[in-house]
Amino acid sequence: MAYAYYALNGEYPTDFSNPPTVEEPTLTCEGSFNPNVPCPCSSSSGSCSFPSSSPTSCSSNQQTFINNYLGSAETASSQTGLPVSFILGHWGLETAWGTSAGLPSCNNPGNLVVSGQPTCTTCGGCGVSSFSTLADGVDAYISAMNNKYAFVKWAYDNYGLEEAAKALGAGCEPASGYSSDIYATGRYNGVSCNGEAVDNNCYISSTASGNGQDYSVCAPVVSNDDCDGCNGCGYVGCSLYETITTSCLSPYNCVT
């Protein structure tokens, strides 16, 4: 304001004998203030501190997997907002810790089937896609999690790690073609059953999650700790949550 005044009048306001000094904006929380909005300083994003070597509690396969793919998982975490442990666990379960299916031969850590990509021919007819480089496979995973599986991040942000793992296991992507119980789709994708919003623990049998669709048949509501149907159309679900929270992967439980 002082500079604007000077531009119009050729002198500074009487309150300013000298030009005001420039202050760089910071995220420092001032205790003397009492705002009506949360202070942004509590975010832990970007503050991950991982062990220099994988924990001794990891199996030999897990140790090798972490050594080979931790950097890629950090990249995926920074682009999806999901914890590194979640991504490492997901990739590990999908590929038997890098010993089958999409890794390492086909550079497909998420065991994805992507339209237009050649099929991996080295995993015994598993049908997943092949990528030229690991970076391409990681990019495909990031795209899938941000688009087809965006409800997983929503579940993580609103209800935590276990809900996100269950959602990933049972929530098939739209028009996936798999007949599966779709977990918590009402809260994630706006699906309703008989005109009412679907409860987070209601399962719907369908071949497409279909954002905004209204279904006529819902499975019974189940309790939060009931893992029946958790795997849905994938190989992960409750087993993913159990893997993430082991002493092997829990040190990587933050978002880069």
N, C-alpha and C positions, 0 to 999 in steps of 0.2 A: 504493500500500500504506500510505503514511504517513497519507493522508486516511482510509482505511478504519479504521486503528488509532484515529485520533482520534474517528471516529464511534462506535466501540464503547467507548472508554475515557475520552473527554473530554480527552485530552492526546496529544501526539505521542510517538512512541518516543524513547528516550533518545539514539538516534543522530541525531535531527533536532531541533536547537535552534530551527530556523525551518522553515516549510513549504517543501518543495522547489519550485524554480522550474520553470515550464512550458517544455518544449522542443518546438519544432515538428519533425515528422519531415522528413528530407531524403533525397535520393538520393546524398549525398556518399559516395564510396568511401574508406574508411579503409585506408591502406596497411599499417597495423600488424596488421590482422586477416588471418586465413588461413581463410576459411570453406570448407566443402565444396560450396557451391553458387555458381554464377556471380553476379557482382555485376551488378545491373540497370542500372548507369549507362551502359552502352555503347549503349543504344537511341538511334537517330537519329530516331525518330518525332517529327514536329512541328518538326524543325529545318531544314526545307528553306529554301534561299536561292536564289531564281531570279534570272536576269538581268533587268534593268529593261526590256529590249527583246529580242525574239527574235534569236538569233544571225544574223550576216550570211550564214552558210552555208545558211540556210533559203531555199527558193524563195519567190516572192511569195505563192503559195497557202498555203504552210506558215506564213509570217509572219502573214498575215491570220487563218488558222485559230487559231494560238496566241493572238493578240490577242483573238479572239472567245470562245474556249472554255477558256482556261487556268483561270479561276476555277471553271468547272463540273468540269473534270478534277481539280482539287484537292479539291473536294467528294466526287467519286467515289473518289478515292484514300483519303481519310480514312475512308470507309465500307466499303471493300473491302480495304484493306491492300496494294493494288497500287501500284507507282510511278506518278507522274504521267506520266512519259514513256511508260510502257506504255499508259496510257489514251489519251493524246493520239495515239499511233501507231495504236492500234486504231481509234479514231474516225476518224482521218484516212484510213486505208486503206479503211474501210468506206464512207465518204462522199466519196471523191475529194477530200479536204481541204475538205469543206464545200461542194462545188459540184454534188453530185448526190445522188440517193436521199434519205435521211432528213433531210439538212440542206441549207439552213436551213428550208425550208418546213414540214416536218413534225415538227420538234423531236425527232428520233430519232437521236441521235449514234451509237448502236450498231447502227443498221439492224436493230432487233429486230422480230420478229413476235410480238405479244402478244395472246393470246386476249381478246376483248371490246373491243379497241381498234379504232376505225375505220381503214380502210386509207388509206395515203397515195396521193393521186390525182395528185400533181404530179411523180412521178418515172418516168413512162413504164411503168407496169405492174410496178414492182419488187416490189410485194406487201408492203412493210414497213408497220408501223403508224404512225399519226399521233397526235401528242400536242398538247394545247392549249397547253402551255407547255414551254420547254426544261427547266425544273425537273422537270416530270412525266416527260419523256424520260430525264433523268439518273437519277431515282428508279427507273425501270423497268430501266435498265442496272445500277444497284447491286443491285437485287433479283435480276436474272438472274445476275450474277457471284457473288453470295453463296449462291445456291441451285442453279440448273441447272449453273452452271460453277464450283462451289466447288473442284473439283479443280485449277483454274488457280492459285488462291492457295496450295493445298497444294504444287503443283509449285514455285512461286516460293519459298516458305519453305524447302523441303527441297533443291531442286536448282538454283535460280537463274533468272535472267531468260530464258535461252535455252530451258530446259525448259518454262517457263511459256508462252512464245510458241508452242512446238510443241504443247503440250497444248491451248491455245485453238484452234489451227488445225485439229487433227485430232480433237479430242474433242467430238463432238456431244453436246448435252444429251440426257438420257433421253427416249426416245420422240419424238425430233425428227422421225422419218419419213424422214430422209435416209439413204441407203445410203452408208456412208463407212468409211474406216479410222479406228478409234478408237485414238488414240495413248496409250500408257502408262496405260490404264484400270485395269490391275491394281493399280498403286501408288496410284492416286487413288481408285478406287471399289470396290475389293475384288473385281474380276472375275477369274475363273480360266479356264484353258483345259485341258480334260481333267483337271480336278481339281487342277491346279497353279497357283500364283499367276502371273499374267502378268508377264513382264519389262517394265521401263519402256520398252524399245524394240521391243516386239512390237506389231504392228498387227492388229486384228481387224475383219473386214468384217461389219457388222451395221447394222440400221436403228434399234437402240436400245442405249444403253450399259448400261442395266439394272444398277443397283447389286447386287452379289452374285451375278450370274448366272455360270453355267459354260458356256463355249462349247466346241464340239468342233473348230473350225477356227481356227488362228492363222496369220497370215502369217509369213514368215521374220523372224528378228531382224535388225535393221539397226543400223549404227553410229551413234554419237551425232551425227556431223556429216553424216549422210545425210539430205537434205531430200526424198527421194522420198515422196510421199503426205502431205507436211506440211500442205497446205492443207485436206485433209479435206472437211468439209461447209461450210467458210467461205471467205472471201477472204483470210484471214490465216494465218500460220504462220511459216515461216522468213523470209518477206518482212517480217513484223512485227518480228522480232528484228533484222534488218538495218536497218530504219527506226529503231527505238528507239536503236540504238547509233551512229547518225550524229552528226556534230558539231552538227546542228540540234537534236535532241531529247535528247542525252545530258546537257546541263546540267539537265534536269528529272528526272533519275533518282533520285528519293527519294520516300518515302512521307510525306504530310502528316499 
